[in-house]
């Protein structure tokens, strides 16, 4: 199992996380469309860390087995939390000045999306899952 842990503190870290997940997806043989989906989802989620919490971590891992290609990313921070997760996952909702596409957009890009949040801790886990041929 390959695993990479990165601190997320600034825009350079967002770019590094994006490159790391794209590279892992490429090494596993995922196509360009899936690589782009993962990179876009990671970009959205790590930008949220910087915007709302200031800093956090991103752990990208290869969780593949004999029949399935599986890339998992866990993005965590210790910021204020998300008061209403359901509302935050609704299209068009934004607490910032954005379009409100970040969390719901990231959720649509991957096969598995889990968001846990309370004051002092937010954790988003995403997975791209493909059957091996």
DAVENSUL-V663090 format. One line per field, one symbol per residue. ss: DSSP state (H for helix, E for strand, L for the rest). psi: psi as a letter, one per 20 degrees, with the letter a starting at -180 (. if undefined). Layout:
ss=???
psi=???
This chain:
ss=LLEEEEEELLHHHHHHHHHHHHHHHHHLLLLHHHHHHHHHHHHHHHHHHHHHHLLEEEEEEELLLLLEEEEEEEEEELLLLLLLHHHHLLLLLLLLLLLLLHHHHHHHHLLEEEEEEELLEEEEEEEEEEELL
psi=pppppqqoirhhhggggghghggggghijqrhghgggghggggghhhhggghigraqpppqokqahippopppopqrlbirohnggghippippibjaikifghgghhirhpppppprpipppppqqppqpq.
